[in-house]
Amino acid sequence: MGGSYAGLFAARVLSDYAEEVVILEPDVIGADGIGSRVPQRHQLHALLAMGLVQLEAWFPSITQELVDGGAPLGEGDDVQFYLDGRLKAPLDGARMLGATRPFLENHLRRRVMSLPNVRLLRLLGRGLVFEGDRVAGVATEAPDGSSREVIDAELVIDAMGRSSRLAAWLSGHGWDSPVTERMDLDLGYATAAFERGGELGSTVIAHSSPGPASGYLPTLTEAGALAAVEGDRWSAVLAGYARDRPGSDADAFLARMRQCVAPLREVADNCAMIGDVATFHFAAGQRRSFSRLRRFPGGLIVVGDALCSVNPVYGQGLTLAALEANCLAAYLRSTTSWRNPAVGYFRRAEAVVEAAWQISSLADLAQPHVTGPYPPGYRLTRWMADMVTTASVIDPGVNSVYMDVVNLLKHPQALRSPKVIARTVRVLLAS
């Protein structure tokens, strides 16, 4: 249920194990990759280094295919991260791709739909069909409401995003609803496209965020990012919270870009804007926990934003979807029956989600308007994180581990290792 990024990844995994995979997607996706039901497709999306690794693992040679289609690939000095306006040391070995989400998703869709046992139906999921203690199918409806039918299934995957109605469907049939954790953010972000020439050389990604020196507030520089994307364009995004959310006015957008780091200023001053500024409001991060439910039906799995949706400024969403696909593959290899509750999948997936949630929530809680929930030991964790973050601007060794965690290449625990803490202390004492 759902044919966006997470649904496409799940379908690719299922194609190795199922006789037939059916994708239910009511949205009509145009040639430009834009549909009406996922408005955030217009926004700049980051594919973290781990996301690119997983993309290539599940879709071999797709990176070259994307590059041949015009998506720039960068590493080293091509990928620039700024903290409180200071440029960090370049990343060795980590590659990042510059591409819009519609472009990327279109290539995935073509790959998935070329598989002989995958087909797509323009239908909307309206509820689950149960057979005893397992899910046996999906009740569907045509997008215009003209017809209804039931699609039988041995395994149903919810990839319907943040607005998934799964919890209501489960409770309506007497099943327990998942525990949902929510962090109110009141985030707004806006994206604009610009003509791209040679103004920034080989730069592919430039990302700027506030840190400890500014109290995690945009007092030293605006929060934003820039990506070289297909079609000889720049895609620029600005972000802000509460009353500081960016709007759709082009002149105001350019004015904020000029308060950002040098690459964004350069584009604002010298590149023509293409089209309008697209805005999006993200009210809260949320994650749903299924593994601890006492009662849960067999034959049902949840992926993507339907499982966890974190603050998009950290760019984790696409990569999380790919890592959850790995968890799905591991579960399908290990299970003896799809009819049983997928506890093994949820335990794996929620461990991945927990790592991403730790990264994003720790940064979110530094915002003065975000009031929790605070994890146990938050004050000590915050103090240690601030030290490591500060050291990452000064020391390439600390920054290497820090950026591996940010790119989901390593678990957040890596930043709390004795080796990293000891190096952090030495760096800060010498600075």
C-alpha positions, 0 to 999 in steps of 0.5 A, a space after each residue: 500500500 503506497 508506491 512512493 520511495 519506501 513502497 518501491 524499496 519494499 516491492 524490490 525486496 519482496 520481488 525476490 521472495 514472492 510469486 507476485 507483488 502488487 503495488 497499490 498507488 492511487 496517485 497519477 505520477 507525471 513524466 516529471 515524477 510529481 504527483 498530487 498526494 505527496 507535496 513534499 516531493 517538491 522539496 530538496 531531499 538529501 540522499 545520505 551516504 548510507 542511502 546511496 550505498 543501499 540504493 546501489 546494493 538493491 539497484 546495481 549500476 543505478 548510480 551511473 544511470 542517475 549520473 548519466 541522466 544528469 545527477 552530479 556525484 560528489 565526494 571530498 571537497 565537492 561535499 561541504 558541511 558548515 556548522 555555525 558558519 564554519 566549513 568542516 573538514 572534507 569527508 574521505 570516501 563518502 559519496 553524495 548524489 545531487 538529485 531531486 526526489 522526483 528524478 530519483 523516484 522515477 528511476 526507481 519506479 522504472 527499475 521496479 516496474 520492469 521486474 516480471 513479478 511486479 505490477 501496479 494498480 491505481 487503487 487506494 487502500 481503504 482497510 484490511 481484510 482479516 482471516 482469523 489472526 492474520 491479514 489476508 488482503 486489502 479492501 480498495 477503492 478507485 481514486 474517484 470512488 467509482 469501484 471497490 474490490 478486495 485484493 487478496 494477499 499473503 503479506 501486506 505492507 503499509 507504505 502509506 506515509 505519515 497519514 497512514 490509517 493503519 492504527 484506526 484500521 487495527 483498532 476497528 477490528 479489535 487489535 491493539 494500536 501501536 504506541 506513538 511517540 511524537 515530538 512537536 517541532 513546528 518546522 517550515 522549509 522552502 525550496 527554490 530552483 536556480 540555473 546552474 553554471 560554473 559559479 561553484 566549481 565542482 560543488 555538489 552539496 553545501 549544507 549549513 546548520 547552527 550548532 553549539 556556538 549559536 545555541 543551535 539558533 540561526 544567529 550566526 548564519 541561516 540554516 539551509 542547504 544547496 544541491 547541484 541537481 539534474 538539468 543543470 540546476 541548483 536546488 536550494 532549501 531554507 528552514 526555520 521554526 515557529 515564527 521564523 518559518 520561510 515563506 513563498 515570497 521570492 525576494 524574501 527567500 533570496 534575502 535569507 539566502 544572502 544571510 547564509 554561508 558563501 555557496 548559497 550567497 553566491 547562487 542567490 547573487 548570480 543565478 536566476 531563480 526558476 519557477 516559484 518557491 515551494 513551502 512545506 510545514 512539518 508539524 511534528 516528528 513521530 514514530 510508531 512502535 509495534 514490536 512490544 504490542 501484546 496482540 498483533 496480526 500476522 501478515 502485516 508490516 510497516 515501512 517508511 514514514 508510516 513507521 517513523 517520520 523524523 525532522 526532514 532537515 537531517 535528510 534521513 527519510 530516504 535512507 531510513 526507507 532503504 535500511 528498513 528494506 534491509 530489515 525486511 529482507 533479513 526477516 523474509 530470509 529468517 521467517 518460516 511463515 508470513 502468516 505469523 506476526 512479524 516481530 522479527 522485522 519490527 525489532 530490526 526496523 525499530 532498532 534502525 529507527 531508534 538510531 536515527 531518532 537519537 540523532 534527530 531528537 537530540 538536535 531537535 531538543 536543543 531548540 528552545 520551543 521544543 519541549 520534549 519528550 526528553 530521553 533519560 540522561 538528556 543533560 549529560 548526553 546533550 553536554 557530551 554531544 555539544 563537546 563532540 560537535 564543537 570538536 568536529 569543526 576543529 579536528 578531521 578525526 572527530 569529524 570523520 566519525 561525526 559525519 559517519 553517524 550523521 550519514 547513518 554509516 555508523 551508530 550514534 554510540 560511535 560518538 560515545 566511544 572512549 577513543 572519540 571522547 578522549 580525542 574530543 577532550 584533547 582537541 578542546 583543551 588544545 584549542 
